[in-house]
Amino acid sequence: MENFHVTFLETRGGRAAANQRILHTPGAMYLQSYNTIVARYSDGKMVFSSRWDYSATTRRYVYQFCGLCGLDIWGIDDAREAIKSGKIEEVTAHSLTM
């Protein structure tokens, strides 16, 4: 496995969200929600796993991750439109790995 380091997204209260991690590798950043990779950002492109909208909590952290990556995705309508337009690619849950 590549070398990587981990940072945590923040809860609404400003604390580290224990189960919402960003895995930083030399070539990409991955959002891991619990034990599932739900998004990858590399080379200026965002890819969502089909599990990106599993729950309201997962979606909230996906939007936070998008914001950190410079994407203006702050709600489900924004995300679905970005997928529909091709700005974000959506892949099957098990195909998005490190």
MOJO-V490595 format. One record per residue. N is the residue number from 0. PHI is phi in degrees with one decimal (* if undefined). Layout:
# MOJO-V490595
N PHI
N PHI
This chain:
# MOJO-V490595
0 *
1 -63.3
2 -69.5
3 -152.6
4 -129.2
5 -118.1
6 -126.0
7 -117.0
8 -72.1
9 -105.5
10 -73.7
11 -59.6
12 -84.0
13 88.2
14 -92.3
15 -67.1
16 -83.9
17 -53.9
18 -103.7
19 -127.6
20 -112.1
21 -106.6
22 -98.8
23 -98.5
24 -115.6
25 -57.9
26 -112.0
27 -163.9
28 -121.4
29 -121.4
30 -99.0
31 -110.1
32 -107.2
33 57.0
34 -108.6
35 -118.9
36 -76.3
37 -110.5
38 -157.2
39 -136.0
40 -124.5
41 -153.3
42 51.5
43 75.9
44 -121.5
45 -104.2
46 -126.7
47 -104.0
48 -77.6
49 -64.8
50 -94.0
51 -59.3
52 -111.1
53 -56.5
54 -151.6
55 -60.6
56 -66.3
57 -58.9
58 -59.2
59 -56.6
60 -76.9
61 -62.4
62 -64.2
63 -61.9
64 -61.1
65 -58.4
66 -59.8
67 -64.2
68 -89.9
69 85.3
70 -99.4
71 -91.1
72 -120.4
73 -124.9
74 -166.0
75 -64.1
76 -66.0
77 -59.2
78 -64.0
79 -63.8
80 -66.9
81 -64.7
82 -67.9
83 -60.5
84 -81.6
85 90.9
86 -65.0
87 -124.0
88 -94.1
89 -114.8
90 -124.8
91 -64.2
92 -54.0
93 -84.8
94 -90.0
95 -99.6
96 -132.7
97 -80.4
